[in-house]
Amino acid sequence: MDKTIRLRVDGHAHDVHADPDMPLLYALRDDLALENPRFGCGLAQCGACTVHIDGKATRSCVTPVSFAEGRAVTTLAGLGTPEHPHPLQTAFAEEQAMQCGYCLNGWIMTAADLLAREKKPSRAQIKEALGSLVCRCGAHVAILRAVERAAKAVTA
């Protein structure tokens, strides 16, 4: 049974009429017409659907839309702006860390969660935090460099 669910996404309030068990990803993409996050696997295995809910990286493809009600949802578009990009967005561009860009959402949102918790992560900590993400283009080495660059920028 559908109900009205109030979401706060990237600082803006939205009402979505949906089944409370519907994946948050569907509400973000279909109801709110957001381009990020992306549908990848639908099983929380690839990370393309990652958003922050109350600051924590969350796979939106398996998170019920009702879970996000009353919480702050941040997408890649809400992480920074073109005028003031998040250090990760800048570092990914500077390191040319993406090829096709389809999975970019998952890498940046997961890394942002890590950098919010760990100001100076080691390469091992970065690898562990990003270990469940998938990039089919094979940009993993550039991605690691980008996260390390962003970590330095955040602590500078």
Secondary structure, 3 states (H helix, E strand, C coil): CCEEEEEEECCEEEEEEECCCCEHHHHHHHHCCCCCCCCCCCCCCCCCCEEEECCEEEECCCCEHHHHCCCEEECHHHHCCCCCCCHHHHHHHHCCCCCCCCCHHHHHHHHHHHHHHCCCCCHHHHHHHHCCCCCCCCCHHHHHHHHHHHHHHHHC
